[in-house]
Amino acid sequence: MAKVLLVDDDLIYLSEMADSLGSFNHMATAVTSLDEALASLKSETFDIVICDTIMPGGGALSLLHEVRAIDASIPFVVITGRPEIATSPLFQKGMKEANAKIEKSATLFEIDRVIRTLVS
């Protein structure tokens, strides 16, 4: 089981993903903004962070740098639902500090595998 911080501005995806991760025995905290993510990181300990690439007020790239400053050992996964972003150089090569990059179309089993691989 992993304690997961999910960060996404898509409320439906965020809610469904948080609930679904529970079926894999993960405990997910779901937040909708960079500010909420930073507040959560300062008040709780997480095993892994999964963050949407683009969000109002800052997305994965901004949060990735903040997470590395707080604790460089926390695995960080960048996720996107936009196919044009998933194939972009920024997503493919630009976020080198991210431990994994996945698309929202990934199955729950694939996401669980990424979490278990990075947290173990």
PyMOL commands that set and color helices and strands:
alter all, ss='L'
color gray80, all
select helices_A, chain A and resi 11-22+34-43+60-70+83-86+89-94+108-119
alter helices_A, ss='H'
color red, helices_A
select strands_A, chain A and resi 3-7+27-31+48-52+76-80+100-103
alter strands_A, ss='S'
color yellow, strands_A
deselect
rebuild
show_as cartoon
